[in-house]
Amino acid sequence: MRIALLLLLTLLNCSKEETGSPSKPDTALATPFASNASNITDNSFTANWVLVPKAESYLIDVSTSNSFSTFVTGYSGLEQSATTVEVTGLSSGITYFYRVRAKQGTEITNNSNVITVTTTGVQAEDPTYLKDKANTLANPFFVGVAVKANQLTEGSSYDVVLKNEFSSITAEYEMKMNPISTGSGSYSWEAVDKIVNYGNNNGINVHGHALVWHNAVPDWLSNFSGTDAEFALEIKKYITDVVTRYAGKIKSWDVVNEAVDDNGNMRNTIFLQKMGSNYIKDCYQWARDAANAAGDTNLLLFYNDYATSTNIPKQNKVFTIVDDLMTSNLIDGVGFQMHNTYLSPTKEQIETDINRAVVLGLKIHVSELDIQVNQNNDITYLTEERSLAQKEKYKEIVNIYNALPEANKYALTVWGFKDNESWIPYSTDLNHPGNDWPLLYNNKFELKKAHTGFLEGLD
């Protein structure tokens, strides 16, 4: 009897398997896979993707940013029933990005992989001159560039571009102590005079950079054998003589440059060793006294440093110095170097850093702006994608600066003219292993997308 019952149960189970029993259908949609674009023209392309079973339609996004922070008009979640769509109304020579989601009823999948496509043709960059657009603003400011004396020859490419584009100049190296001071009370003025006269004769603002910097100490001072008090007197004499000579001609000076190390401590320089912890305030006092004695009561004194947006200990130490100088009315502004990359710092980091000076009522100088696109040495030429990313980063920082209150604006200075003359490529100081293209003009002095980004930041 027991054997018969087991046999009956087995037969019943087999019968259920043969006839099938109701089960919940598999309704989950697969995430789409986007394919390469086709039919690419100057102003359109066809986006393609693989069919997703059970999908009723697809949603396509198209952007000029691989982060899809903005969308091409009409292509934000555009619904399509087919697995292809012609994307139209585009600009020539521009890189676009597209992605797809599948939809069934209210169910929508995650985004597909992202496809990159560049339209054919060449996108002409905006030829508007930087200073012209800046001067039309409700609260204009100087647009500056770093220069070398040998670039300032009448009729040269540098001369033409500078006069058209820029309203301020900073000497890249020739106003530092090492090339000027040849001995106690002995100076080489030729290069500085050329830069200052060029600016003054052409109505261009001249920013002095820099009176005291640990990497520009002349040999005779590095090997100084006198007492520490005598060393301090030499620094006082140097600052006094330089500021006096150019009183009324140089409108602003970086008095001390990069006095804080990357750990947020006072940098252990020859000035700190021989003059003590008060050396910074002494240098600013000597500069202020020299200007006033020469009748230049409008000279602006700046402190200048790098990487303060991402290095918070360093940022805090810099503002400790700034606060101390403010108690004696010895500082007018802060220079933020901004040797940035296309990825860093973030907009929020830059704003937080700069706003610490804004709330103190100080002038802001974005003093040495360039934007690296090859900091990891992973490209061998400036790709469209990196070029667009660089454009957006220039736009971002100019937009941040342009939004500052009028009282805090001074100048935004790009650190050089052409990519091939930048200090960034192969820099051992910066630990930059390969080539880069960080400026507004390429090697042929042609406008880059970065230049258009700068202009768009002024909108």
Secondary structure, DSSP 8 states (H G I E B T S, - for coil): -HHHHHHHHHHHHHHHHHH--------------EEEEES--SS-EEEEE---TT--EEEEEEESSTT-SS--TT-SSEEESSSEEEE-S--TT-EEEEEEEEEETTEE------EEEE-SS--------HHHHHHTSSS--EEEEEE-GGG--TTSHHHHHHHHH-SEEEESSTTSHHHHEEETTEE--HHHHHHHHHHHHTT-EEEEEEEEEGGG--HHHHT--S-HHHHHHHHHHHHHHHHHHTTTTS-EEEEEE--B-TTSSB---HHHHHH-TTHHHHHHHHHHHHHHHTT-TT-EEEEEESSTTT-HHHHHHHHHHHHHHHHTT---EEEE--EEESS-S-HHHHHHHHHHHHTTT-EEEEEEEEEES-TT---SS--HHHHHHHHHHHHHHHHHHHTS-GGGEEEEEES-SBGGG-S-TT-TTTT--S----SSB-TTS-B-HHHHHHHHHT-
